[in-house]
Amino acid sequence: MKTVVLKALDLLKLKQPVELAVLIVNKEEIKRLNKIWRKVNETPDELSFGLNSRQMVKFAKDLHSMLSLGEIIINAEKISDKNRLPKILIHSLLHLLGYSHEQMEGLENKILKSLEI
């Protein structure tokens, strides 16, 4: 997991040190969290809870301070096929960095290709 995140951050040219939490939970727990936080009674692949928005001004102010991105919560059933984990991690990381689904369409594939996945 660490390698995927570090390579993605490098490709995104984010040199600032970051911290984030990755939790892997069962389908009941992620569904419960989805219902509480998003008011959606469905079982998602992942949830991302960001602490920052992607404003370059914030990122560029102090490249030496730690940037706390937030939490990624992954549905354990969705990563039983280990090939899915990098895709879910990259998708979630881009959300934490403030990217919308429209903005990340091609970017996800570009990062996955660079990882040779």
Buried (B, 14 or more C-beta within 10 A) or exposed (E): EEEBBEBBBEBBEBEBEBEBEBEBBEEEBBBBBBEEEEEEEEBBBBBBBBEBEBEEEEBEEEEEEEBBBBBBBBBEEBBEEEEBBBBBBBBBBBBBBBBEEEEBEEBBEBBBEEBEE
